[in-house]
Amino acid sequence: MANSIRNLVIVESPAKARTIEKYLGDNYKVTASMGHLRDLPKSTMGVDIENGFEPLYTPVKGRESVIDDLKKKVKTAQTVYLATDPDREGEAISWHLKELFELPDKKARRVTFNEITGRVVKESIENPRDINQNLVDAQQARRILDRIVGYKLSPLLWRKIKRGLSAGRVQSVATRMTVDREEEIKAFVPEEYWHLDITFERINQPGSYTARFFGTKEKKTELHNEREVQEITEAVSGASFIISSVKRGEKRRAPSPPFITSTLQQEASRRLGMTPYRTMSVAQQLYEGVDITGEGTVGLITYMRTDSLRISDEALKSAASFIKEHYGEDYCPGKPRVFKAKAGAQDAHESIRPSVIALTPERIRKDLTPEQYRLYRLIWSRFTAGQMSDAVYDNVVIDTESKGYIFRANHSEIKFPGFTAVYDDGKDDETEEKQKPLPDLSEGEAVRPEEISKEQLFTRPPSRYTEATLIRAMEEKGIGRPSTYAPTIGTITTREYVIKEGKFLKPTALGEVITGFMKERFPDIVDLKFTARMEDSLDSIENGENRWKAVLEEFYKDFSGEFSDAEKALEGVHIKVPDEESDEQCDKCGKMLVIKSGRFGRFLACPGYPECDFTKPLVVLMPGNCPNCGGRILKRTSKKGYTYYACENRTPCGFMSWDVPVADNCPECKKNMFKLSGRGHKKPFCVNQNCPAFLPEEKRGYKKKAAANTADEPETEKTKKRSAADKKKS
């Protein structure tokens, strides 16, 4: 047959298909399924609960042309290699393809690629296997569990609270975690404590240092009030001080393990300002392949959905050779580092690492987008540092004593950088504070107090979650799995159960009402331990220790009872979501405006509707204060959709900026600093023209971009140029 295909390889995406086809040659045709082609129907439950939870799978609507094209290719192929991602989801997609096209076992062969390199692709094709039904069943169980919870609870929420709501086995728990944290913050009672510092001068030679009150010889003591501080101050006033102890030693610090999904999302958020969703999207591009000059299309990293810390022997050998060649023998430890994953981690594939360590970030920078480069550099650096020697520090602790009270000073200085020459996860770029070295003091030496300073402080409430810290908390508590973290956070923020204020996640009144409803009526669904145990049950299916339908039966037995009880108890009941009152007044009637949600997001509205129909856009309060008048800085959106930042005192002040205000103040003039908008790390700068640290606009690194001026924005040189550009376009 002229158009017959000897070997057909099916992957999910065209980018992955292009990379793999390059390695396999003319005897293989590589094509993409574009994800799932068969799934539960959207319009109905799609699960026959009465008949043993039998799923009713149907072809995905809108994919008819892809299905028809694949059907023709599959029909003529001698062997079909199902090469979807190496996880439960990928295994399920391969199984659905096999079932959809009715492929016999001999014709359908399963292959997986932990990394998309020539060696791994060829080895995998030469060693195909059968579809792992345990992996498929674990995914089926998860899909059906989520379908039952969503399709049972969501309509109930619609009827009892508000249309358009949804509940989910993982999303409801994530929402609860943010609500619980908010309640902790509201209930927090600050406790007073004090710092007492003394600056000492040496008597017979130059040198000074500052030491903080530590306690007594017997124990460390906290200072809780000014009276305690005063007692110590009076006791040592006029008394002599001596150096009672000088301890010098060497401290070693080991590198962190390579990334897994959760830690990659956390560090990308902390260092690069990337959302979990964006991190995984860019990581997928790096995994599937990028065109590299002189190399062709190359998969740059291993598979990015993993909770395993395993590293292949070949990768360990390559890392050791690279480190010795580029950094020297001293930077390579005696034997490769092996990291232990947490209990329950799946070991199907490796940690996230560069596929080829010799492809350094700087070497391929010109072939990557800025986002790809920053994320690849993060992954490459973390892995490389993880196989390097410990960092070694000289550490000194000095105790200064008077009247039985100890004042302690300590200092660490790096002796051998080790892994920190490549990557230090203990600090952010450009934020390391320089410590002043301590004088070379000796035990028994007398010193003279020069200045006493005291500071009153209060304990702070726990911080709201950021996307990164929520992922870490979910991972620690066993909520969800690597593939679910980013989609879960995306769901709860998109549906406005949780909103982002700056980088922090804050539950809305809607999120609090839904969580309260779920805690009262469906406590198991939002119980953190129950959800974690359910994840363990899904893992047991994957490991062949449990049957998937038995897990579903056990879950549904309790869930159906809770659901029936809730329907009876809530008959005729409608739960009102309280309005969130803002601190802005209605321009028409003077009432305090409330926050509402609409098709295009949250906005401010008068609670006097329908008598008063006043509405206005919701402004977001930004950190810091206006550098002109000290007023609050508000985030606003122009009529043409551009985001800008303006002082709340519009006409009297007139300050506006396209740059983003940050919480830091300028070290010179102490006024609020700004940074460029956009993703990634941006260095703050001063916009105060009278400050010696002022950074002119032409040096801030703006990209040339046509924008719009509006009537609600003050006229600046930049807005004039944007307005002119818009007129030219039209």
C-alpha positions, 0 to 999 in steps of 0.5 A, a space after each residue: 500500500 503506497 500510503 501505509 505507515 510502518 511505525 506510527 508514534 502518537 504523542 500529545 503535542 506537535 512540538 513534542 512530535 517534531 522533536 521525537 521525529 528528528 531522532 527516529 528517522 524516516 521509518 517512523 511517523 510521529 503525530 499528535 493527539 492534542 491531548 484527550 480524545 475520549 472523556 466523560 461527557 460534559 453535559 451529564 454525570 457520565 458515570 453509572 453509579 448503580 452499575 458499579 461506577 461504570 464510566 460512559 466515555 465518549 469522543 471529545 467534542 470538537 476533536 472530530 477532525 483529529 480523530 478522523 485523521 488519526 483513525 486513517 493513520 492507525 489503520 495503515 500502520 503496522 505498529 502504533 507506539 503510544 508515547 504520551 506523558 510518563 504519568 497517570 494522565 499520560 497512561 490514561 490518554 494512551 489507554 483511551 487511544 487504544 480503546 477508541 481505535 480498537 487497537 489489539 495488544 500486539 499492535 499498540 505498544 506503550 513507550 515513555 520518555 523521561 527526557 526527550 533526547 536521542 538516546 532515551 527516545 531510541 532506547 524507549 522505542 526499542 523497549 516498548 511495554 504493555 499499557 499499565 492498567 493499574 496506572 489507568 485505573 488510578 487515573 479513572 478513579 481520580 477522574 470519577 471521584 472528581 466527577 461525582 463530587 463536582 456534579 453532585 455538589 455544584 448544582 446544590 451550591 447553585 440552588 442554595 448559594 449562587 449560580 455558577 459555583 463549583 465544588 471539588 475534592 481538591 479545590 474545596 480543600 485548598 479554599 478551606 486552607 486559605 479561609 482557615 489561615 484568614 481566621 488564624 490572622 483575625 484571631 491572632 493576639 500580638 505579644 510584646 517583646 523587646 530587643 536590647 543591644 549594646 555597642 562595645 568598644 575595645 579598650 586598648 586597641 581599635 575595634 567595635 561590635 554590637 551584641 544582643 541580650 541573650 540571657 544568663 549563663 543558665 538559659 536563654 531569656 526573652 524580654 517581654 516588657 520595658 520593665 524587664 529591659 529597664 532592670 537589666 539596663 540598670 543592673 549593667 549601667 556603670 558595671 564592667 564587661 568582659 569577654 566570657 566566651 569566644 567560640 570559633 568553628 567551621 560550619 558546613 552547609 549542604 546543597 538542596 536536592 534537585 527540583 520536584 514539581 512543587 519545589 520548582 513552582 515555589 522557587 519560580 514564584 519566589 525568585 522569578 515571580 512566575 505563577 505555578 501555571 506559567 511555570 508549568 507551561 514554560 517547563 512543558 516547552 523546555 521538556 518537549 523541545 527547543 530549537 538550539 543552534 547547531 543541535 536542532 530541536 532538543 528536549 532540555 529538561 526531564 519530565 516536570 511532573 514528578 515528586 521523585 528525587 531519583 537521578 540516573 547514574 548517567 546523569 550523575 556521572 555527567 554532572 561529576 565530569 562537568 563540575 571537575 572540568 569547569 570548577 575543579 576537583 575541590 568542588 566535586 564531592 567524593 561520591 555522587 549525592 543521592 537524595 531521599 524522597 518523602 514517603 509516598 513519592 512516586 518513583 516512576 521517573 527522575 527529579 527535574 534536571 537538565 537533559 544535557 548538563 553541558 548545555 549551560 544556560 549561557 550557551 543556549 541563551 540566544 535560542 530561548 525566550 526570556 522566560 525559558 532562559 530564566 526557568 532553565 537557568 533555575 533548573 540547571 543551577 539547582 541540579 548542578 549545585 546539588 552535585 557539588 561540595 558543601 559550602 564551608 563557613 568560618 563561624 565565631 560566637 562571642 559572649 560579653 558578660 556583666 552582672 551575670 547577663 550575657 550579650 551575644 554577637 556572632 558572625 559567619 564568613 564563607 571560607 569555601 563557596 562550594 555549591 554556592 558558586 552556582 546556586 544559593 537557595 538561602 538568598 534571592 539575587 542581589 538581596 544579600 546583606 553584608 555582615 560586619 566582621 567581629 574584632 579579634 577578641 580574646 576571652 577575659 578581655 575587658 570592653 567598654 559599652 558605648 551605646 545602649 539601644 532598645 526596641 519594642 516589637 510585637 509578634 506578627 500573625 501568620 502571613 496569608 498564603 502566596 501561591 508558592 506557600 499554598 503549594 508547599 502546604 498542600 504538599 506537606 499535608 498530602 493534598 493533591 499530586 504534582 499535576 494538580 497544584 497549578 490547576 487547583 490554584 487556577 480554579 479557586 482564583 478564577 472562580 473568585 473564591 480566593 483573590 490575589 492582593 499583591 502576591 498574597 491569597 485572600 479568601 473572598 466572602 463567597 469563598 468563606 460562605 462556601 467553605 462554611 457550608 462544606 465544613 457543616 454539610 460535607 466535612 469529609 470532603 474538606 477534611 485535610 486528613 481525609 483528602 490526604 488518605 484518599 490520595 493514598 488510596 489512589 496510590 494504592 490502586 496504582 501500586 496494585 494493592 487495591 481495586 479502583 471500584 472498591 475505593 469508589 464504593 467506600 467513598 460513595 457510601 458515606 458521601 451519598 448519606 451526607 448528600 441526602 442529609 444536606 438536601 433534606 436539611 436545606 430544603 427551602 433554605 437559601 444562603 446569602 453571601 454577605 457584601 464586602 464593604 469597601 472604604 469608598 463612598 458612593 458618588 451619588 448617595 454617599 453610602 459605603 460601596 460594596 464589592 460585587 462580582 460580574 461577568 468581567 470580574 469584581 467591581 464596586 456598586 452602591 448597596 442602595 440598588 435599584 434606587 441608586 445604580 452607581 458603580 465604578 471599577 474596583 481599585 486595588 491598594 498597592 504597597 507604599 505611599 505616593 512619592 509626591 504627597 504621601 497618599 495611598 497608591 491605587 492600581 487602576 485600569 484605563 478605558 482601553 485596558 491598560 494598567 497604571 498606578 495613581 495617587 488617590 488624591 487625583 487632581 491635587 497631586 496628579 501622580 501616576 506611573 506605568 511602573 509598579 510600586 513596591 514595598 521597599 523605600 529608597 535608601 537615599 530619600 526614603 520615598 517609595 520605589 517602583 519596578 518595571 511591570 511584567 513577569 520575572 525579577 525586576 530591580 526596584 528604582 527611585 522615581 523621585 527626581 530630587 533624589 541622587 538615586 533617581 533613575 531616568 525613564 530612558 535608563 529603566 529598560 522600557 520596551 517600545 510599545 504603543 499604548 493608549 492615553 485616556 481621559 482618566 490618566 494624567 498627561 505625561 510625555 509617555 502618555 502623549 506618545 502613546 496617544 499619538 501612536 494610537 491615532 496613527 493606527 486608527 
